[in-house]
Amino acid sequence: KSVMVRGRNVLEGGFELRAGEDVNDIVIAFTDRVGEVSGTIVDAAGRPAAEHFVFVLPVDKASWTPLSPRMRSPVRAGSDGKFRFPMLQPGEYYVAALSDFDEGSLYDAAFLEQVAAAAFKITLGEGEKRVQDLKIMRQ
């Protein structure tokens, strides 16, 4: 849930620990109330859109890094159109679908801003399991 060092949550950004430095003030909080976003993606005719990738990405751009526990790799929908993002922290997320993308762009801010511009925003509460179905209106 959080890692507090010197009064600052360093879960996403990390911190530097120097040899001989006092670390008695680290407080780690755990939770068993994790969120999840799942759903089904279909095309305009209602058929499963298994060829699409679903993105759930944090609204906070500071979390668009490989170290962020909020940042997740996109998932390809299953043959039945179902997708799932387990173990999400509470917060605001963008949800979007793409038919294709370059995996090398996953942490590129310009690419992610384009994804965010085409997405819609959801808020996920602590421990909330949210079903968010998607419909692709055009190819």
N, C-alpha and C positions, 0 to 999 in steps of 0.2 A: 504494500500500500504506500509506504514512504520510507525514505532513508534520510534522516535528519542529521546533518553535520554542522556544528556551530550555528544552529538555528535555521539552517537552510535545507530545503528538500533537494537532494542531489541525485534522486533516482534517475532522472533523465540526462543530466549533464555530467554526472560523475564528480569526483574531487581528487585532488592530488594528496597523497600521503607520503611524507618525507621520513627518512630513517630517524628514529628517536623521537618522533613527534607524538605527543599525547593524544590518544584517541578515545578518551573516557567519555566524551560527550556524544557519541554516535548512538542514535535511537532508531531502531528498525521496527516498523509496524507492519504486521501481516494481516491479511484478511482472507476469509473463505467466501466472501460475497463478491464474486467476479461477474462481470457482465458478458453479454453475448449478443451478437447481431446475426440473424440467420434469415433465410427466406428462399424464394424461388424467383428466377428470372425467366420471363417468357417474351416471345416476339409479339408483333401486332396481332397475329392470328391466334395467340394463346398457346403456341407450341413452346416447349422448353428451348431456351436460347443457350445451349451448352457451349457454344463457341465463344461466349463472352467471358471477360474477366470482371470481377466485382472488386471495387476499391472501397475500403473503409479507412479513411485517413483523418488524423486529428485536425481540427480547425486551427489550433495553435501552431503556427509555422515553425516555432522553436522546436517542436517535436518531430520535424521532418528529418530525422537523422537515424542512422542505423542503430544507435545506442538507446533510442527512445523506446520504452515499453508500450507506448501508445501507437507507434508506427508499425503497421503490418504489411506484409507482402500481399498483393492482390491474389485472389483465388479464382480459379476457373470453375465455373458452374459444372456440376455433375451432368450426366446424360439426361437426368430428370429435371435439370434446371436449378437444382438446390445448391445453396452455398451456406457457409457458416464461418463466423469469426468468433471463436471462443476466447475466454480469458481477457476480456477488455476492461480497462479501468474506466471509471465514470468520467464523463466529460462530453464535450461537443465533438462530433465527427461529421465529415463529409462522406456521402455514399454516392458512388458513380459506377457506371459500367462502360467498358471499352471492348471493342472486338479484337483489338491487338495493341501491343505496346512494346517498346524496347526495354528489356530488363535493366539495361545500363542507365536508364533514365529514372529509375525508381526513387532516387534521392535528389534528383535535379529539381531545384526550386521552380524554374521556369515551366518545366513539364507538369509538376504538381499543381502549380497555379492554374494551368489550363484544365487539369482534371477537376480542381475545386470549382472553377467557374462553370463547369457543366454539371456539377453535382447538386444534391440537396443536403440540407443540414438536419442532423438528428441530435438529440440530447439523450445520453444514456446514464441512468442513475446507478448508484452502487448496487450491484447484484441483479440489475435488471436484465431480463432475457427478452430481447425485442425481435419480433418477426417483421421484416421489412421486405415485402415483395416488390419486384421491379418489372416494368414492362418496357420493352424496346419498341418505340413507335416507328422507327425507320432504320434501314440498313445503310 
